[in-house]
Amino acid sequence: MHIIKELRRKIGISQSKFAQEIGVSLRTVQLYERKEANIPMKNLKKIADFFDMTIPELYIYEFHDPQGSYRNRKPHTKHGNVFYPLDHGKYLAMSPLVLMEQQKEYIARVLTNTPSQNAFQTGFVLDYVDDSPYMAFEVTGDSMNNGTIDSIPNKCLVLGQELERSLFEKEVEPWLNKPYVLVCKNRILCKQVTTFNSEKNSVNCHNLNTSPEFQDFELALEDVLQIFKIVRRQF
């Protein structure tokens, strides 16, 4: 990434020192800056953290750099998301973001079928782009935080890919035991869906946090307005 060199020079750090900071060789940094080597996600995270940025912010800088290799690539917009083509078939998705304080307004818009007018966006790097709508949400509470790599803690930003409820009901097995954002008539939930009761047309919502205050519960799908499968998290 050409932008690594620019950011590094702005703070006056040499290639060798920067290599030490992120735990790679000098040669590796040189290859990264010349875009002659793919940057593994774990190293990309180290680079972004070093510059006090997120990975999407790093890509945005690179994409708008007049000397960068992305300058001739045009983003495309779909369902309110802007997708920037990256290397190796990946995309940077800039998606509408529903913050905690905007949840009631978002639900009201869904109920009245009013187009969302989200003032905020956030970015996620995707391996591919599906035709389904994407939406980002700020998670409320620690019910999905069990201290493991699968945790979704309070104020975590998640990117959800919308699933048709009819598809979810017909072919439920592939969708079980995965985390979802469930937009209901009176609240927005972040839960793991573990079982589906076809007779009651309901799902069991499971909390990863085993604290007694977080109890699993049954949720009727008739109360669910939208179902988003969580595909990315941002802490």
CORNORUR-V535564 format. One record per helix or strand of 3 or more residues. SS is the DSSP state (H for helix, E for strand). FROM is the first residue (numbers start at 1). TO is the last residue. Records with the same first field share a line. If there is no record, write none. Layout:
BEGIN
SS->FROM-TO / FROM-TO
END
This chain:
BEGIN
H->2-10 / 15-22 / 26-33 / 41-50 / 55-63 / 87-89 / 100-111 / 165-170 / 173-175 / 221-223
E->76-78 / 81-85 / 91-98 / 121-126 / 134-138 / 157-163 / 178-184 / 188-197 / 202-206 / 217-220 / 224-234
END
